Amino acid sequence: MTQSLLLLSEAIALGFAPQWIASVEGDVLLSRTGRGEILRVVVARDGKPLYDQWVAVEPIGAATAPIDKNGRLGLVQVWRPVASATDPVIPWQVDVRMLGRLCWEIPRGFPEVGEQGSETALREGGEEMGRHLSGPVCLGRYNANSTFFVNSIPLWTARVAGSGEVVAGDPNERILRASFFTTEKVGRMLDSGDLEDGFTLAALTYLGRRGLFRL
């Protein structure tokens, strides 16, 4: 499956309606029902404005590090609109159509209505890995960038039931593969730069601290 990005003008020309709604007044720049808001704030010092920036307020979902009976870590391969570490994007010269590559990450997602954090962790992890999860344990919390994101997200681990090959979740969510990796393999992925997702790196730190997955 090929994934790509479009300029907004191209998407509108093809008949796609943006799901984010722009605000014409107040402090909200964009809002999307059930998926959060992007606010415009001004950073000040001693009452004097220094600069303005955006701040994102997203629902508090969950990221899950599944561990199978053999002590292997479950990861999913997801298409993300990110640049290569060896060929970074230069600010003010961005063509979004040139972005996008596959990344290995732990499962994560937003909560459903009325769902508790542990329930989100099990559901999202199970859906994306294609395997039943149980025994959720909260490892800690993670904030991708405290300059821009208001909420920190709980990191969980859970046990994986069954054995055999896993079947990744819905490819429409850009989840293309799912697999389990030994500590040795994860270590090599870290050394080679194949693991750079912040949720995954933070989860590995917590797992190592608890002795659940030592590299």
Secondary structure, 3 states (H helix, E strand, C coil): CCCCCCCHHHHHHCCCCCCCEECCCCCEEEEECCCEEEEEEEEEECCEEEEEEEEEECCCCEEEEEECCCCCEEEEEEEECCCECCECCCCCCCCHHHCCEEEEECCEECCCCCCCHHHHHHHHHHHHHCCCEEEEEEEEEECCCCCCECCCEEEEEEEECCCCCCCCCCHHHCEEEEEEECHHHHHHHHHHCCCCCHHHHHHHHHHHHCCCCCC
